[in-house]
Amino acid sequence: MPADGEVLGTVSKIAGASRFVVECKDGNERLCSIPGRFKRRFWIKINDMVIVKPWTVQSNERGDIIWRFTPQEVLKLRDKGVL
């Protein structure tokens, strides 16, 4: 679950090696990257559900992907009514 200041989003486009365009649930479209400590932990594909932590400087335009939900986790979130 997203913590304070984090938002849910769906990956809409791949914009480079570790950069993605994410449509967030707060209505913003952000260019997000994977921080170095997470690069080898998970692979991101189009239409994956992710948690985005917006940057402090350009919070409506950029962010970091800090978690990717598996398909089973997405089903659980839909059952709980979060999505």
C-alpha positions as CSV (number, residue, x, y, z in Angstrom):
1,M,0.0,0.0,0.0
2,P,1.3,3.5,-0.8
3,A,2.5,5.4,2.3
4,D,2.1,9.2,2.8
5,G,3.2,11.1,-0.3
6,E,3.3,8.0,-2.5
7,V,0.8,7.3,-5.3
8,L,-0.4,4.4,-7.3
9,G,0.2,4.4,-11.1
10,T,0.1,2.3,-14.2
11,V,3.1,2.2,-16.6
12,S,2.0,3.5,-20.0
13,K,5.3,3.8,-21.9
14,I,9.0,2.8,-21.7
15,A,11.2,5.9,-22.2
16,G,14.6,4.4,-22.0
17,A,16.7,1.8,-20.1
18,S,15.3,2.5,-16.6
19,R,12.8,5.3,-17.3
20,F,9.1,4.9,-17.7
21,V,6.1,7.1,-18.3
22,V,3.5,6.4,-15.5
23,E,-0.1,7.5,-15.4
24,C,-0.7,8.2,-11.7
25,K,-4.0,8.0,-9.9
26,D,-3.8,11.6,-8.8
27,G,-4.2,12.7,-12.5
28,N,-0.5,13.4,-13.3
29,E,1.6,11.7,-15.9
30,R,5.2,11.4,-14.5
31,L,8.5,10.4,-16.0
32,C,9.8,7.9,-13.5
33,S,13.0,6.1,-13.0
34,I,14.1,3.1,-11.0
35,P,16.5,4.0,-8.2
36,G,19.9,2.1,-8.3
37,R,19.1,0.0,-5.3
38,F,16.0,-1.4,-7.0
39,K,17.3,-1.9,-10.6
40,R,18.0,-5.6,-10.3
41,R,15.1,-6.4,-8.0
42,F,12.2,-6.2,-10.4
43,W,11.5,-5.8,-14.1
44,I,8.9,-3.3,-15.3
45,K,6.6,-3.9,-18.3
46,I,3.8,-1.8,-19.8
47,N,0.5,-1.9,-17.9
48,D,2.2,-2.9,-14.6
49,M,0.8,-1.4,-11.4
50,V,3.5,0.5,-9.5
51,I,4.0,2.7,-6.5
52,V,5.5,6.1,-7.3
53,K,7.3,8.4,-4.9
54,P,7.2,11.9,-6.5
55,W,10.3,14.0,-6.4
56,T,10.4,17.0,-4.1
57,V,11.4,19.5,-6.8
58,Q,9.3,18.5,-9.8
59,S,6.6,16.5,-8.0
60,N,4.0,16.7,-10.8
61,E,6.4,15.7,-13.5
62,R,8.9,13.2,-12.1
63,G,9.2,10.4,-9.6
64,D,10.8,7.2,-8.6
65,I,9.3,3.7,-8.9
66,I,9.7,2.0,-5.5
67,W,7.4,-1.1,-5.9
68,R,5.8,-3.2,-8.6
69,F,2.7,-5.2,-7.8
70,T,2.4,-8.8,-9.1
71,P,-0.8,-9.7,-10.9
72,Q,-2.0,-11.6,-7.7
73,E,-1.4,-8.4,-5.6
74,V,-3.4,-6.3,-8.1
75,L,-6.3,-8.7,-7.7
76,K,-6.1,-8.4,-3.9
77,L,-6.1,-4.6,-4.2
78,R,-9.2,-4.7,-6.4
79,D,-11.0,-7.0,-3.9
80,K,-10.2,-4.6,-1.1
81,G,-11.6,-1.7,-3.2
82,V,-8.3,0.3,-3.4
83,L,-8.4,0.2,-7.2
